[in-house]
Amino acid sequence: MHRFSSLLVLVLMLVGGTRASAEWNTVYHMNQRYVSLSQIPQYYREYAFTRSQPTGNVIRFTSNMSHGKTIMDFQLGSPNVYMNGVKFNFSFPIVYKDGRYLVSQIDLVKLINPILRPSYIDQSARVRTVVLDPGHGGRDPGTVNNYGYEKDFALKLAQKVRAKLEQVGFHVVMTRYGDQSLELEDRVRIANRTQDAIFVSLHFNSVSGGGAEGIETFTLSPPGSATFGRALRTSDLTVRAGNAKDTSNIALATAIHGRVISRLGAKDRGIKRHSELYVLRGIKHPTILFEGGFMSHPGEALKIKSDTYLDQMAHAIYEGIVVYKTATERR
């Protein structure tokens, strides 16, 4: 099955089901609550998951339903999990303890559950407005390459997404409509004064050496979990305004990131957590920060400067927003 078709099944197949009565039996490891992977079929019984024996470092859960297949691949000793081929980064690695493979309760509650059961997200509201945030602007060019500035590519992408959304009746607010400077506080203020909204911040990436490529999407780290790639800090225990939408954030990221990877065939760098990005921390609506490729990579830089490629990316982002709205509004 086409990757997006499979992901779409993953997001929408729950509607009309009943909540599972099973409860998690938790154990402690390194001061964190964990749950055995063996409990997943019992808890998500509407999927009728079967579990494989470990193959290499992977345990696979498979659900063969009449309306599509759902596959979850847990990488042992790693924070990586693949759900219908889309890469996610857990806050904590899968661990083996006392003869059981364990996943952190934070990752179950804040990542797996909203993806498998988006219609159960209690905090979700109707989506009438999309706030698009073209990164940088004015005196802040963002990353720069031989073809131009990140601020210009981000604005062009946002304009394309806006046009597609407005054609189907969405109200769209842009944090900037031209090449003006904008503080992070201004972006948060614009978003928070808007009702019934989601917030999508659009950027392009860069790294020294030019070797990295691919699409990655960031959501706010849940309290008690660190920014991807670094150790837990005391500041990571703080509850931010954006944490009120933790489960909505991951559902929004899944819908948009999965659709972009599918449509563009780009390298999937994963959906990651971040605790230090100001717009993720301060906005009260479902919020993501989307990185649409590396301007420092020769091949991706050529694509990013192409209007055709940006139009394809914009269409995928638009489709992801529609998927999110449909999945979370159907109860």
SULKA-V170847 format. One record per backbone hydrogen bond with DSSP energy under -1.0 kcal/mol. NH is the residue of the N-H (numbers start at 0). CO is the residue of the C=O. If there is no record, write none. Layout:
nh | co
NH | CO
NH | CO
This chain:
nh | co
5 | 1
6 | 2
7 | 3
8 | 4
9 | 5
10 | 6
11 | 7
12 | 8
14 | 11
16 | 13
26 | 33
28 | 31
31 | 28
33 | 26
34 | 102
36 | 100
38 | 35
39 | 36
42 | 38
43 | 39
46 | 43
49 | 61
51 | 59
54 | 57
57 | 54
58 | 73
60 | 71
61 | 49
62 | 69
64 | 67
67 | 64
69 | 62
71 | 60
72 | 81
73 | 58
74 | 79
75 | 56
76 | 93
77 | 74
80 | 87
81 | 72
82 | 85
83 | 70
85 | 82
87 | 80
88 | 270
89 | 78
93 | 77
94 | 101
96 | 99
99 | 96
101 | 94
102 | 34
104 | 32
107 | 103
108 | 104
109 | 105
110 | 106
111 | 106
112 | 107
114 | 110
115 | 111
116 | 112
119 | 116
120 | 117
123 | 120
127 | 195
128 | 195
129 | 170
130 | 197
131 | 172
132 | 199
134 | 201
136 | 139
139 | 136
144 | 147
147 | 144
149 | 142
150 | 140
152 | 148
153 | 149
154 | 150
155 | 151
156 | 152
157 | 153
158 | 154
159 | 155
160 | 156
161 | 157
162 | 158
163 | 159
164 | 160
165 | 161
166 | 162
167 | 164
168 | 165
169 | 164
170 | 127
172 | 129
174 | 131
179 | 177
186 | 182
187 | 183
188 | 184
189 | 185
190 | 186
191 | 187
192 | 188
193 | 190
197 | 128
198 | 285
199 | 130
200 | 287
201 | 132
202 | 289
204 | 292
209 | 206
214 | 266
215 | 290
216 | 269
217 | 288
218 | 271
220 | 273
223 | 235
224 | 221
227 | 272
229 | 226
235 | 232
236 | 233
237 | 234
241 | 280
242 | 239
243 | 240
244 | 241
245 | 242
248 | 244
249 | 245
250 | 246
251 | 247
252 | 248
253 | 249
254 | 250
255 | 251
256 | 252
257 | 253
258 | 254
259 | 255
260 | 256
261 | 257
262 | 258
263 | 259
264 | 260
268 | 214
270 | 86
271 | 216
273 | 218
280 | 276
281 | 277
282 | 278
287 | 198
288 | 217
289 | 200
290 | 215
291 | 202
294 | 204
296 | 293
300 | 296
301 | 297
302 | 298
303 | 299
304 | 300
305 | 302
309 | 305
310 | 306
311 | 307
312 | 308
313 | 309
314 | 310
315 | 311
316 | 312
317 | 313
318 | 314
319 | 315
320 | 316
321 | 317
322 | 318
323 | 319
324 | 320
325 | 321
326 | 322
327 | 323
328 | 324
329 | 325
